[in-house]
Amino acid sequence: MPSGSSLARKFAAVLSLVAALCALVLGGAGPALAHAGLSGSDPADGAVLDAAPKQVTLTFTESVSFLDGSLRVLSPADDRVSPRPAHHADGRANTAQVPLEENLAQGTYTVAWRVVSADGHPISGALVFSVGKPSGTTAVPAKTSPDDTAASRLYGFFRYVAYSGLALLVGAAAFVLVCWPGASGIRPLRRLLVVGWATLLASTVALLLLRSPYEAGGPLSSAFDPSLLGRTLAGRPGIALTARLVLLVLAALFWRQTRVRLGVRLRLVAGPALALGLALTWAGAEHASAGIQVPLAIPVAVLHLVAMAVWLGGLITLLSALRHRGPDGPEVPASSISRFSALAFGAVVVLVGTGVYQSWRQVGSWTALTTTSYGRTLGLKVAAVVLMLCVAALSRRWTGRLVGGAAPSATEPAAVELEQVRVPQTVGAPSAPEGTGPGGKEVASGRSGPGDDVEQPVFDAERYRRRLRRTVGAEAAVGAVVLVLSTLLTGSQPSRAAATTAPGQEPAVKVVTLPFDMGTAKHRGTVQITLAPGHVGENTVEAVVFTPDGGISSVPELRLALTQRDREIGPLDAKLENRKGYWATYDLRLPMAGTWNLDVTIRTTDIDQVTVSTTLRVTP
């Protein structure tokens, strides 16, 4: 049987492996990790204005905070035309506004933005508008996702490690304080507490240092910039992480005093208070802190997190206690297993109740369960929890048999529950004391007559401990999967927020640029096609032809045909009209989402023309 120290090392290795896998998943999630979303802009994305606007205003689905250079407006020559920092428009926390320079020149302007949503996650994007008429632009906003940086990947990794540390710390403490009082001196259980505390402490320090480069998309070296760290400490996520560190110090002092002179009542009050406080450092800075019903959502999220930690961390502790045998301490009593069974049942009730509310709050509709990333991940988590509950039912069954030493039920064969021991009794031989068998084993009481061979049942406790170890181990394994999925959910945009997000997670304007031969040696022009919003239904198409030196070229004719070849739709003639410098149509209707082929025909002279092709994806 493995020792407690061996089990702790194996558990730490498993946690590290699962955390690494989770970090890879989180790192590859891309834009799905954004929590707020852009719901509108003024000017609108792709708009062509007769006069230059005085400012640019963005509206989001929840409140946002700003970084240095959160909102930049760039001219066609890639010069910044928004000299002052962004601010909230009319004091509305879900807006970002920046004033523009006066007398903007004609052409296409790019708006690049990066803000931090109310639940602490950075989001970014870009849009364009034109003054007078569209033009070419050399402004190229960063295409990197907020979660596609080294800092964001590490931040996601340590978020999972922090969840694991919380579960182990709270679960082990609850088991020792409630289920097995006085077991704090047993080395394997004490080691689990220390590992959980140290894991949560180290991951919290790492999250605090990584917070600034995670928000700004900066290099890892900026994690040690004192000025950036100071800004992090002043924000809500930084305050929450700092509070977590303080609570961990208090938890260490509490545990030290628990082993010396704290009374039982004080321990049963101070312990849960610290656990609730630690959970609040998550709930106060993530999903629960934004959206609807925040005053109710935060305490519900706290209870959900504590219940998860008590159940999952308690399972790991019970598994360690069941495997523990040796000079380090006694075997876990059956009464302690029974107490944990009752504690885990209460935790599951809290998990189900709070989970139903959180699902309704974050998903918002039944269809979102299958049409959004958050809904699908939530479905996987529910399935994993149901599987975990099925395994837990078996654990409760073996616990009941172990604690009660029950005889087999009418539907179960006796061989499953009891082993039969033959106890010979002969005349003249000394009889064993009543209630004992060979070697002092307990048997059912009662005397046998002389010369009788009597089979008396003996309760096999070790058999149930083996079965309980197996089912508790299976519960813990499925629980690790639940923890991974929970971490993914905290890093995914809630379905309710996604439903109010403008089609900006995928650009609301589709722009393609195609080179073509202008009919003269070494003269190649380009045609820029802008499709807005690029969705099924009515769209605007604008096309501009540029000369090799970047100037606008006037051509006799320009035609655009769209075809969806897989479904044999089209070609659809866009019916572009000459707008004196560019070609456009404002009522092109696309009947179906998918990949469309664009065939652009440019007539450069009365007798010369060329056709170039590309593809473009139209969203629902």
C-alpha positions as a printed Julia matrix, in Angstrom:
620×3 Matrix{Float64}:
   0.0     0.0     0.0
   1.57    3.38   -0.96
   2.61    5.7     1.83
   1.06    9.1     2.46
   4.15   10.95    1.16
   4.13    8.87   -2.03
   0.44    9.65   -2.55
   1.01   13.37   -2.04
   3.83   13.39   -4.59
   1.69   11.49   -7.1
  -1.23   13.83   -6.56
   0.96   16.9    -7.05
   2.31   15.42  -10.29
  -1.19   14.66  -11.57
  -2.32   18.2   -10.74
   0.65   19.66  -12.62
  -0.07   17.52  -15.67
  -3.76   18.39  -15.74
  -2.93   22.06  -15.23
  -0.49   22.0   -18.14
  -3.09   20.39  -20.4
  -5.65   22.95  -19.28
  -3.24   25.77  -20.04
  -2.75   24.47  -23.56
  -6.51   24.29  -24.05
  -6.96   27.79  -22.68
  -4.12   29.06  -24.81
  -5.73   27.72  -27.97
  -9.14   29.07  -27.19
  -8.49   32.38  -28.97
 -11.11   35.08  -28.97
 -13.62   32.93  -27.13
 -11.95   34.03  -23.91
 -13.26   37.58  -24.24
 -16.01   38.32  -21.71
 -17.41   41.68  -22.7
 -18.16   42.48  -26.31
 -18.51   45.48  -28.56
 -22.21   46.2   -29.02
 -21.99   49.37  -31.11
 -19.85   52.24  -32.33
 -20.23   55.83  -33.55
 -19.25   56.09  -36.37
 -20.45   52.62  -37.28
 -18.0    50.07  -38.59
 -17.6    50.57  -42.34
 -19.53   53.85  -42.42
 -18.76   56.45  -45.12
 -19.31   59.95  -43.71
 -19.82   63.23  -45.57
 -18.06   65.19  -42.82
 -15.34   64.27  -40.35
 -16.6    63.26  -36.86
 -15.43   65.09  -33.76
 -14.96   61.93  -31.7
 -15.22   58.16  -31.8
 -17.44   56.38  -29.25
 -17.53   52.64  -28.57
 -20.24   50.9   -26.55
 -19.69   47.54  -24.83
 -21.95   44.93  -23.24
 -20.56   45.64  -19.76
 -18.43   48.24  -18.03
 -14.79   48.52  -19.11
 -11.6    50.13  -17.81
  -8.79   51.64  -19.85
  -5.12   50.97  -20.41
  -2.5    53.27  -21.91
  -3.55   53.74  -25.53
  -6.82   51.88  -25.06
  -8.47   53.66  -28.0
  -6.4    54.85  -30.99
  -7.62   56.3   -34.28
  -5.18   56.04  -37.18
  -5.2    57.96  -40.48
  -4.76   56.33  -43.89
  -1.04   57.13  -43.52
  -0.94   55.36  -40.11
  -0.66   58.63  -38.15
  -2.48   58.89  -34.84
  -5.32   61.43  -34.98
  -6.6    60.88  -31.41
  -4.08   62.8   -29.27
  -5.87   62.52  -25.91
  -6.57   59.38  -23.81
  -9.91   57.62  -23.83
 -12.64   58.4   -21.29
 -16.18   57.24  -20.53
 -18.82   59.04  -22.6
 -21.25   60.96  -20.37
 -20.01   58.97  -17.37
 -21.32   55.66  -18.74
 -18.94   52.92  -17.61
 -19.7    50.7   -20.62
 -18.42   53.25  -23.15
 -15.06   54.45  -24.45
 -14.73   57.79  -26.21
 -11.78   59.66  -27.66
 -11.77   63.13  -29.33
 -10.27   63.52  -32.81
  -8.15   66.18  -34.45
  -9.93   68.83  -36.48
 -10.05   68.93  -40.27
  -9.48   65.25  -40.93
  -8.5    64.53  -44.51
 -10.58   62.4   -46.83
  -9.95   58.66  -46.63
 -10.35   55.54  -44.51
  -9.53   55.66  -40.78
  -8.81   52.71  -38.51
 -10.01   52.52  -34.9
  -7.95   50.11  -32.77
  -9.05   49.41  -29.2
  -8.05   47.29  -26.21
  -9.89   47.55  -22.88
 -10.41   45.45  -19.74
 -13.95   44.16  -19.12
 -15.64   44.31  -15.72
 -14.81   40.69  -14.95
 -11.1    41.37  -15.42
 -10.48   40.01  -18.92
  -8.88   42.11  -21.69
 -10.64   42.4   -25.05
  -9.49   44.08  -28.25
 -10.55   44.72  -31.81
 -10.55   47.15  -34.7
 -13.02   48.82  -37.07
 -12.87   51.34  -39.92
 -14.81   54.34  -41.15
 -14.26   56.65  -44.09
 -14.52   60.4   -44.53
 -15.71   61.44  -47.98
 -14.96   58.13  -49.66
 -12.97   54.98  -48.88
  -9.25   54.88  -49.57
  -6.31   52.61  -49.1
  -4.67   52.59  -45.67
  -1.31   51.6   -44.32
  -2.63   51.31  -40.76
  -2.45   47.68  -39.68
  -3.91   47.03  -36.19
  -2.46   44.14  -34.21
  -4.16   40.88  -35.12
  -2.99   39.02  -32.02
  -5.79   37.83  -29.76
  -5.68   39.1   -26.15
  -5.2    35.46  -25.14
  -2.56   34.6   -27.72
   0.48   35.88  -25.82
   2.99   34.21  -23.55
   1.69   36.22  -20.59
  -1.93   35.22  -21.21
  -1.03   31.54  -21.55
   0.9    31.6   -18.28
  -1.92   33.55  -16.64
  -4.41   30.88  -17.7
  -2.11   28.13  -16.38
  -1.77   29.74  -12.96
  -5.52   30.38  -12.76
  -6.06   26.62  -12.92
  -3.26   26.0   -10.4
  -4.93   28.5    -8.05
  -8.26   26.67   -8.3
  -6.49   23.39   -7.54
  -4.72   24.89   -4.53
  -7.99   26.29   -3.16
  -9.74   22.93   -3.52
  -6.95   21.06   -1.79
  -6.55   23.6     1.03
 -10.25   24.05    1.83
 -11.14   20.39    1.33
  -8.32   19.09    3.49
  -9.05   21.64    6.24
 -12.76   20.79    6.22
 -11.99   17.08    6.48
  -9.63   17.56    9.42
 -11.8    20.08   11.28
 -15.21   18.49   10.74
 -14.74   14.83    9.87
 -11.63   13.77   11.76
 -10.87   16.21   14.6
  -7.37   15.8    15.93
  -5.99   14.39   12.65
  -3.91   17.51   11.93
  -0.88   15.76   13.4
  -1.06   12.89   10.89
   1.73   13.51    8.43
  -0.01   12.72    5.09
  -3.0    14.95    5.92
  -0.77   17.72    7.21
   1.25   17.49    4.0
  -1.9    17.91    1.88
  -2.77   21.07    3.79
   0.72   22.49    3.29
   0.75   21.6    -0.42
  -2.66   23.24   -0.93
  -1.64   26.38    0.95
   1.73   26.69   -0.83
   0.17   26.04   -4.26
  -2.44   28.75   -3.77
   0.14   31.2    -2.41
   2.62   30.68   -5.26
  -0.04   30.84   -7.98
  -1.52   34.04   -6.48
   1.88   35.77   -6.5
   2.38   34.66  -10.12
  -1.07   35.97  -11.12
  -0.34   39.3    -9.46
   2.93   39.72  -11.38
   1.44   38.53  -14.69
  -1.66   40.71  -14.42
  -0.21   43.78  -16.14
   1.31   42.05  -19.22
  -1.87   39.95  -19.45
  -4.07   43.05  -19.6
  -1.84   45.07  -21.93
  -0.63   42.21  -24.13
   2.94   43.17  -23.23
   6.1    41.08  -22.88
   6.77   38.9   -19.87
   9.59   41.2   -18.78
   7.04   43.91  -17.96
   5.75   41.75  -15.09
   8.53   43.19  -12.92
   7.98   46.83  -13.88
   7.23   48.64  -10.57
   4.98   51.26  -12.21
   2.86   48.62  -13.94
   2.67   46.56  -10.75
   1.47   49.64   -8.9
  -1.29   50.13  -11.46
  -2.28   46.47  -11.08
  -2.53   46.8    -7.3
  -4.89   49.76   -7.72
  -7.35   47.84   -9.93
 -10.09   45.47   -8.82
  -8.28   42.25   -9.87
  -5.12   43.42   -8.11
  -7.04   44.27   -4.94
  -8.67   40.82   -4.99
  -5.32   39.04   -5.43
  -3.74   41.11   -2.64
  -6.66   40.26   -0.35
  -6.13   36.59   -1.17
  -2.49   36.82   -0.06
  -3.53   38.45    3.23
  -6.12   35.72    3.85
  -3.52   33.03    3.18
  -1.25   34.55    5.82
  -4.18   34.59    8.25
  -4.96   30.97    7.34
  -1.4    29.95    8.21
  -1.65   31.73   11.57
  -5.06   30.16   12.19
  -3.78   26.66   11.51
  -0.8    27.2    13.78
  -3.09   28.32   16.6
  -5.53   25.47   15.92
  -2.87   22.97   16.86
  -2.13   24.85   20.09
  -5.03   26.43   21.92
  -8.02   27.43   19.78
 -11.33   26.01   20.98
 -13.57   23.85   18.85
 -16.24   26.5    18.39
 -13.75   29.14   17.34
 -12.19   26.76   14.85
 -15.58   25.94   13.34
 -16.26   29.67   12.91
 -12.86   30.97   11.81
 -12.24   28.13    9.33
 -15.38   28.64    7.24
 -14.91   32.43    7.41
 -11.45   32.13    5.87
 -12.75   29.74    3.18
 -15.59   32.11    2.27
 -13.14   35.03    2.19
 -10.81   33.19   -0.19
 -13.71   32.31   -2.49
 -14.82   35.96   -2.45
 -11.5    36.98   -4.02
 -12.61   35.06   -7.11
 -16.28   35.98   -7.15
 -15.59   39.69   -6.6
 -13.36   39.98   -9.66
 -14.74   37.55  -12.25
 -18.08   36.57  -13.87
 -20.25   37.2   -10.84
 -19.06   40.8   -10.58
 -20.52   41.74  -13.98
 -23.88   41.29  -15.65
 -27.3    41.01  -14.05
 -28.16   40.54  -10.35
 -24.6    41.15   -9.11
 -25.61   41.47   -5.39
 -27.09   37.97   -5.55
 -24.59   36.49   -7.99
 -21.51   37.16   -5.85
 -22.63   35.24   -2.71
 -23.99   32.44   -4.89
 -20.62   32.18   -6.66
 -18.84   32.14   -3.29
 -20.98   29.25   -2.02
 -20.53   27.38   -5.31
 -16.76   27.66   -5.12
 -16.54   26.65   -1.46
 -18.84   23.66   -2.02
 -16.68   22.56   -4.94
 -13.54   22.84   -2.8
 -15.07   20.93    0.13
 -16.26   18.1    -2.12
 -13.28   17.71   -4.44
 -10.55   18.58   -1.94
 -12.25   16.43    0.69
 -12.26   13.48   -1.72
  -8.5    13.8    -2.23
  -8.01   13.95    1.54
 -10.25   10.93    2.14
  -8.38    8.99   -0.54
  -5.09    9.83    1.16
  -6.52    8.81    4.55
  -7.85    5.5     3.21
  -4.48    4.65    1.69
  -2.61    5.68    4.8
  -1.11    2.92    6.91
   2.03    3.0     8.92
   3.79    4.57   11.87
   2.63    8.11   11.0
  -0.76    7.71   12.62
  -3.9     5.6    12.98
  -6.2     4.37   10.23
  -9.12    6.67    9.39
 -12.11    5.69   11.57
 -15.35    4.57    9.99
 -17.13    7.39   11.85
 -14.93    9.98   10.05
 -15.82    8.44    6.7
 -19.48    8.68    7.64
 -19.12   12.35    8.6
 -17.46   13.14    5.28
 -20.22   11.32    3.43
 -22.76   13.63    5.07
 -20.57   16.7     4.46
 -20.1    15.81    0.79
 -23.83   15.29    0.35
 -24.47   18.8     1.7
 -21.79   20.21   -0.6
 -23.43   18.53   -3.6
 -26.82   20.03   -2.69
 -25.23   23.5    -2.55
 -23.4    22.87   -5.84
 -26.58   21.87   -7.64
 -28.62   24.77   -6.3
 -26.01   27.45   -7.0
 -25.08   25.83  -10.3
 -28.65   26.02  -11.6
 -28.8    29.75  -10.81
 -25.39   30.46  -12.33
 -26.3    28.54  -15.48
 -29.5    30.52  -15.93
 -27.68   33.8   -15.3
 -24.81   33.15  -17.67
 -26.55   31.17  -20.44
 -29.9    32.96  -20.64
 -31.69   30.57  -23.06
 -31.97   26.9   -23.93
 -30.7    27.43  -27.47
 -27.5    29.01  -26.13
 -26.56   25.63  -24.62
 -25.82   24.32  -28.1
 -25.04   27.47  -30.08
 -22.35   29.07  -27.88
 -18.97   27.9   -26.65
 -19.97   28.65  -23.05
 -23.16   26.6   -23.36
 -21.4    23.58  -24.85
 -18.68   23.65  -22.17
 -21.37   23.92  -19.51
 -23.09   20.85  -20.97
 -19.85   18.88  -20.69
 -19.45   20.0   -17.08
 -23.01   18.92  -16.22
 -22.36   15.5   -17.78
 -19.13   15.14  -15.77
 -20.91   16.13  -12.54
 -23.67   13.57  -13.2
 -21.01   10.88  -13.72
 -19.31   11.98  -10.51
 -22.61   11.73   -8.62
 -23.13    8.19   -9.9
 -19.72    7.17   -8.59
 -20.45    9.03   -5.34
 -23.58    6.9    -4.88
 -21.39    3.8    -4.85
 -19.07    5.45   -2.34
 -22.0     6.19   -0.04
 -23.11    2.58   -0.35
 -19.73    1.22    0.73
 -19.57    3.84    3.49
 -22.91    2.68    4.84
 -21.77   -0.96    4.86
 -18.45   -0.02    6.48
 -19.99    2.08    9.23
 -22.95   -0.12   10.03
 -21.39   -3.53    9.44
 -24.78   -4.36    7.94
 -25.91   -7.83    7.02
 -26.69   -8.38    3.35
 -29.96   -7.15    2.04
 -32.61   -9.51    0.77
 -31.58   -8.79   -2.82
 -27.85   -9.45   -2.35
 -26.16  -12.83   -1.82
 -24.5   -13.29    1.54
 -21.2   -14.13   -0.11
 -20.91  -10.53   -1.31
 -21.17   -9.05    2.17
 -19.81  -11.66    4.59
 -17.16  -14.28    4.56
 -18.06  -17.63    6.05
 -15.73  -18.99    8.72
 -15.97  -22.58    9.97
 -15.55  -22.75   13.75
 -15.18  -26.33   15.01
 -16.33  -27.13   18.54
 -15.41  -30.52   20.01
 -16.04  -32.16   23.33
 -13.32  -31.49   25.82
 -11.71  -28.71   23.83
 -11.71  -25.21   25.33
 -14.29  -23.1    23.66
 -13.56  -19.59   22.42
 -15.18  -16.78   24.34
 -18.64  -15.92   23.22
 -18.52  -13.58   20.21
 -15.05  -14.58   19.0
 -13.64  -17.04   16.49
 -10.15  -18.33   15.7
  -7.5   -15.68   16.31
  -9.97  -13.59   18.26
 -12.06  -12.61   15.2
 -15.49  -11.35   16.06
 -18.4   -13.57   15.07
 -22.09  -13.45   15.7
 -22.83  -14.26   19.33
 -24.37  -17.62   20.35
 -23.13  -21.01   21.64
 -22.79  -24.15   19.66
 -23.63  -27.52   20.98
 -20.88  -30.12   21.56
 -19.67  -31.78   18.41
 -21.31  -29.24   16.09
 -19.47  -27.54   13.23
 -21.1   -24.11   12.98
 -20.56  -21.52   10.2
 -20.71  -18.05   11.7
 -20.54  -14.84    9.57
 -17.63  -12.43   10.11
 -17.91   -8.83    8.82
 -15.04   -8.08    6.42
 -14.32   -4.35    6.91
 -11.18   -4.38    4.78
 -13.17   -5.46    1.74
 -15.3    -2.31    1.98
 -12.27   -0.11    2.52
 -10.79   -1.43   -0.73
 -14.03   -0.76   -2.59
 -14.31    2.69   -1.06
 -10.74    3.52   -2.07
 -11.52    2.6    -5.66
 -14.72    4.62   -5.9
 -13.25    7.64   -4.09
 -10.29    7.55   -6.48
 -12.69    7.48   -9.44
 -14.64   10.4    -7.95
 -11.44   12.4    -7.57
 -10.42   11.69  -11.18
 -13.78   12.84  -12.56
 -13.62   15.79  -10.16
 -10.35   16.87  -11.76
 -12.15   16.94  -15.11
 -14.93   19.03  -13.54
 -12.29   21.44  -12.23
 -10.76   21.79  -15.71
 -14.18   22.51  -17.23
 -14.95   25.02  -14.45
 -11.73   26.86  -15.24
 -12.65   26.89  -18.93
 -16.05   28.37  -18.06
 -14.49   31.19  -16.04
 -12.37   31.96  -19.1
 -15.2    31.89  -21.66
 -17.6    34.62  -22.67
 -21.0    33.92  -21.06
 -23.73   33.11  -23.56
 -25.94   35.94  -22.29
 -23.17   38.45  -23.03
 -22.46   36.86  -26.42
 -26.1    37.34  -27.38
 -25.77   41.13  -26.94
 -22.39   41.42  -28.61
 -22.27   43.09  -31.99
 -20.84   40.94  -34.74
 -17.43   42.2   -33.8
 -15.81   39.06  -32.55
 -15.54   38.33  -36.23
 -14.95   41.6   -38.11
 -18.22   43.37  -38.96
 -16.59   44.54  -42.19
 -14.9    42.1   -44.56
 -12.11   43.69  -46.62
 -10.18   41.89  -49.37
  -7.47   43.34  -51.59
  -6.62   41.75  -54.95
  -3.7    42.62  -57.25
  -4.32   42.65  -61.01
  -2.48   43.38  -64.25
  -3.3    46.86  -65.57
  -2.33   45.94  -69.14
   0.99   47.77  -69.13
   4.36   46.12  -68.53
   5.3    46.03  -64.84
   2.14   47.92  -63.91
   0.06   46.04  -61.38
  -2.82   47.72  -59.64
  -4.98   46.57  -56.72
  -8.69   46.52  -56.12
 -10.02   46.72  -52.55
 -13.47   45.21  -51.93
 -15.29   46.11  -48.69
 -18.35   44.05  -47.7
 -20.36   45.24  -44.69
 -21.52   43.71  -42.44
 -20.6    40.46  -44.17
 -23.65   38.59  -42.86
 -26.66   36.9   -44.38
 -29.14   39.53  -45.56
 -28.6    43.04  -46.87
 -25.0    44.18  -47.35
 -23.07   47.18  -48.61
 -20.28   46.69  -51.14
 -17.66   49.31  -51.96
 -14.75   48.82  -54.38
 -11.75   51.07  -54.93
  -9.08   50.6   -57.6
  -5.52   51.76  -56.83
  -2.6    52.43  -59.16
   0.85   50.91  -58.51
   1.95   54.06  -56.63
  -1.11   53.95  -54.3
  -3.24   56.56  -56.04
  -6.89   56.02  -56.85
  -7.5    54.87  -60.43
 -10.64   55.63  -62.4
 -11.65   52.65  -64.54
 -14.4    52.49  -67.19
 -16.14   49.5   -65.62
 -15.97   47.25  -62.56
 -18.16   44.22  -61.99
 -18.49   41.88  -59.01
 -20.12   38.44  -59.1
 -20.59   36.21  -56.03
 -21.01   32.44  -56.24
 -21.4    29.69  -53.65
 -20.27   26.79  -55.74
 -20.81   24.04  -53.16
 -24.54   24.73  -53.22
 -24.74   25.94  -56.81
 -25.94   29.41  -55.87
 -25.12   32.26  -58.21
 -23.4    33.97  -59.75
 -25.09   36.98  -58.11
 -24.33   40.28  -59.82
 -23.57   42.95  -57.19
 -24.57   45.67  -59.74
 -21.86   48.11  -58.69
 -22.38   51.74  -59.68
 -19.71   54.33  -60.37
 -19.63   56.82  -57.46
 -16.95   59.06  -59.02
 -13.83   57.58  -57.53
 -15.15   54.3   -56.25
 -17.8    51.73  -57.12
 -20.57   50.75  -54.73
 -23.94   49.15  -54.1
 -25.96   49.41  -50.92
 -28.57   46.67  -51.29
 -26.75   43.41  -52.07
 -28.67   40.57  -50.42
 -26.8    37.36  -49.6
 -29.18   34.45  -48.97
 -26.9    32.0   -47.18
 -23.88   31.81  -44.89
 -20.71   30.04  -45.94
 -17.74   30.56  -48.23
 -18.49   32.64  -51.33
 -16.31   33.04  -54.42
 -15.79   36.64  -55.5
 -15.01   37.28  -59.19
 -13.98   40.89  -59.84
 -13.77   42.07  -63.43
 -11.9    45.35  -64.05
 -11.98   46.99  -67.49
  -8.93   49.22  -67.69
  -9.46   50.53  -71.27
 -12.16   50.3   -73.88
 -10.78   46.94  -75.04
  -8.75   45.59  -72.08
 -10.19   43.88  -69.02
  -9.03   41.39  -66.4
 -10.83   39.15  -63.91
  -9.39   38.22  -60.5
 -10.93   35.93  -57.9
 -10.85   35.23  -54.17
 -13.06   33.77  -51.46
 -14.82   35.4   -48.53
 -16.75   33.89  -45.61
 -20.25   35.18  -44.92
 -21.52   34.63  -41.38
 -25.12   33.89  -40.32
